[in-house]
Amino acid sequence: MVPVMWVVWGVSLLLTIGVSLYAARLGRNEESQIFLADSSSHEKTEQEAIAARIGKIQPLKHGVMAAAGLMTLLILAYYILDAVRQFGK
């Protein structure tokens, strides 16, 4: 059971890292600027597309981060309970 927990934790951690890197790569070209003139409509459209792609992966990013956090808590709880059982005798 313990090796399975570690494997699931490792996979969730790798997914978290992968999704975070992907989001950072998408956001690399995003600029925080206001487009006032219509002459820059192409740049504005580009930035809106980037923001939309980043917005689409945010729920996935939060989900894998929550899964990694939950697995971390479960592993800690398992080892704490194991220690209490061993030293409680």
N, C-alpha and C positions, 0 to 999 in steps of 0.2 A: 504494500500500500504506500509506503514512504517513497519508493522510487517513482511511482506514478504521480504522486503529488509534486515531486521535484521536476518531473518532465513537463507536467501541465504548467507549473510555475515558469519554467524556462521558455516554453512555447509562448505563453502570454507575455512574458517580458520581451521576447524577440518581436512579437507582433506590435507591442507598444513602441519599441524602437523603430521598427520599420514604418509604421504609420506616422510617427513623429518626423522621421526623416523625409517621408513623402510630402507631408504638409509643409515642412520647411522648404523643400525644393519648389513646391508650387508657389509659396509665398515669397520666394526670392525676388521675383520680378514685380511684386506688388508695391505700389508707391502710394504714400499717403499725401495726396495733393488734391486740390480742388480744381476742377476744370471749369473755367469761367467762359471761355470763348467756344463757339461752335466749330472753330477751325481744328480743335483738338478732339473731335468726336471719335476718331479712330482710337486714340489713346484711352479715352474714357470707356469705350466699348471693350477694349482689351482688359482694362482694370476691373470692369464689372464681371467679365468672364472669369478672371482669376479669382475674384472674391466669391463668385458662385461656386467654383470648384472647391475652394477651401471650405466654404460653408457646407458643402455636401459631405465632406469627410469628417467634419467635426463630431457628429454623433458616433461614428466608428472609432475615432480617436478617444473619445470619452469612455466608450464601452470597453475597449481593450485596456485602457488605463485602470478602469474599475475592476476588471477581471484580474489584472496583475496585482492590484492592491488587495483584493479579496483573497487571492491565493497566498500572498505574503502573510496576511493575518491568519489564515487557516494553518499554514506551516508553523508559525509562531505558537499558535494555540496548541497544536499537536505536541510540540516539543515541551511546552510549559506543562501541559497535563501529564506527559510522560515523566518529566522530572518530579512532579508532585507525587505521582504514584510510586516512583522508585524510592524517594526519600521519605515518603509518608509511612512506610512499613516499619 
